[in-house]
Amino acid sequence: MYLVRRVYKTKPGQARKVATIVQEQGDMYNAAGQRSEVRVYFNGGTVPGENNIVYLEWIDEKIDSPYREGNKIPKEILDKGKELKGLIEEQYIQFYELMIPAKMQNS
């Protein structure tokens, strides 16, 4: 099991708008059966920490390419992603392996 986190560094003042778009897009992926339920969190300057940043994360059984053979991303999802153009400065993805009982080592 893996935690997948996409990080968006937004233009100043755009974190809440980007978080809204990313949440909507993540919900669409979930409804299409291509992603588990997503969680989105952001800092638009109202809490301590780095400002103008949005996180999208979900849990997946495996790391799989969106370009894999036979994968069809619905047009609505791609169109929703286009709304981010001009609102973000940078984005990247992080992968973390989740600890589950089957992966635990004996002490």
PEQUI-V429841 format. One record per pair of residues at least 4 apart in sequence whose C-alpha atoms are under 7 Angstrom apart, sorted by the first residue. I is the first residue (numbers start at 0). GAP is how many residues later the second one is. D is the distance in Angstrom with one decimal. If there is no record, write none. Layout:
i->(I | I)
gap->(GAP | GAP)
d->(D | D)
This chain:
i->(0 | 0 | 0 | 0 | 0 | 0 | 1 | 1 | 1 | 1 | 1 | 1 | 1 | 1 | 2 | 2 | 2 | 2 | 2 | 2 | 2 | 2 | 3 | 3 | 3 | 3 | 3 | 3 | 4 | 4 | 4 | 4 | 4 | 4 | 4 | 5 | 5 | 5 | 5 | 5 | 5 | 6 | 6 | 6 | 6 | 6 | 6 | 7 | 7 | 7 | 7 | 7 | 7 | 7 | 8 | 8 | 8 | 8 | 8 | 8 | 8 | 9 | 9 | 9 | 9 | 9 | 9 | 9 | 10 | 10 | 10 | 10 | 11 | 12 | 12 | 13 | 13 | 13 | 14 | 14 | 14 | 14 | 14 | 14 | 14 | 15 | 15 | 15 | 16 | 17 | 17 | 17 | 18 | 18 | 18 | 18 | 18 | 19 | 20 | 20 | 21 | 22 | 22 | 23 | 24 | 24 | 24 | 24 | 25 | 25 | 26 | 26 | 27 | 27 | 28 | 28 | 28 | 29 | 29 | 29 | 29 | 35 | 35 | 35 | 36 | 37 | 37 | 37 | 38 | 38 | 38 | 39 | 39 | 39 | 40 | 40 | 40 | 41 | 41 | 41 | 42 | 42 | 42 | 42 | 42 | 42 | 43 | 43 | 44 | 44 | 65 | 66 | 72 | 73 | 74 | 75 | 76 | 77 | 83 | 98 | 99)
gap->(58 | 59 | 60 | 61 | 96 | 97 | 57 | 58 | 59 | 60 | 93 | 94 | 95 | 96 | 54 | 55 | 56 | 57 | 92 | 93 | 94 | 95 | 53 | 54 | 55 | 90 | 91 | 92 | 50 | 51 | 52 | 53 | 88 | 89 | 90 | 49 | 50 | 51 | 86 | 87 | 88 | 47 | 48 | 49 | 84 | 85 | 86 | 45 | 46 | 47 | 80 | 82 | 83 | 84 | 43 | 44 | 45 | 79 | 80 | 81 | 82 | 4 | 5 | 42 | 43 | 77 | 78 | 79 | 41 | 76 | 77 | 78 | 40 | 31 | 39 | 4 | 38 | 73 | 4 | 27 | 28 | 29 | 37 | 38 | 39 | 4 | 26 | 28 | 4 | 4 | 66 | 69 | 4 | 21 | 22 | 23 | 35 | 4 | 4 | 59 | 4 | 4 | 17 | 4 | 4 | 52 | 55 | 56 | 4 | 12 | 4 | 11 | 4 | 49 | 4 | 5 | 6 | 4 | 5 | 6 | 7 | 22 | 23 | 24 | 21 | 18 | 19 | 20 | 17 | 18 | 19 | 15 | 16 | 17 | 13 | 14 | 15 | 11 | 12 | 13 | 4 | 7 | 8 | 9 | 10 | 11 | 7 | 8 | 6 | 7 | 5 | 4 | 4 | 4 | 4 | 4 | 4 | 4 | 4 | 4 | 4)
d->(6.9 | 5.8 | 4.5 | 6.2 | 6.1 | 5.5 | 5.6 | 5.3 | 6.2 | 6.5 | 6.7 | 5.5 | 4.5 | 5.3 | 6.9 | 5.8 | 4.6 | 6.5 | 5.9 | 5.1 | 6.3 | 6.4 | 5.4 | 5.5 | 6.1 | 5.9 | 4.8 | 6.5 | 6.6 | 5.5 | 4.2 | 6.7 | 5.7 | 5.1 | 6.4 | 5.8 | 5.1 | 6.3 | 5.8 | 4.3 | 6.2 | 5.9 | 4.8 | 6.5 | 5.4 | 5.4 | 6.1 | 5.7 | 5.1 | 6.4 | 6.5 | 6.0 | 4.4 | 6.9 | 6.0 | 4.7 | 6.6 | 5.8 | 5.6 | 5.2 | 6.1 | 5.9 | 5.8 | 5.2 | 5.8 | 5.9 | 4.0 | 5.4 | 6.7 | 5.6 | 5.3 | 5.9 | 5.9 | 6.5 | 6.6 | 6.1 | 6.8 | 6.3 | 6.0 | 6.4 | 6.6 | 5.2 | 5.0 | 6.0 | 6.2 | 6.2 | 7.0 | 6.3 | 6.4 | 6.0 | 6.6 | 7.0 | 6.0 | 6.5 | 7.0 | 6.5 | 6.0 | 6.2 | 6.1 | 7.0 | 6.0 | 6.1 | 6.1 | 6.3 | 6.4 | 5.9 | 6.1 | 6.9 | 6.2 | 5.9 | 6.1 | 6.9 | 6.1 | 6.4 | 6.4 | 5.3 | 5.5 | 5.8 | 4.7 | 5.5 | 5.8 | 6.1 | 6.2 | 6.7 | 6.3 | 6.8 | 5.6 | 4.8 | 5.8 | 5.4 | 6.4 | 5.6 | 4.5 | 6.5 | 5.9 | 5.3 | 6.8 | 5.7 | 4.2 | 6.1 | 6.4 | 7.0 | 5.3 | 5.8 | 5.6 | 6.7 | 5.5 | 5.1 | 5.1 | 6.9 | 6.7 | 6.7 | 6.8 | 6.8 | 6.1 | 6.1 | 6.4 | 6.5 | 6.5 | 6.3 | 6.7)
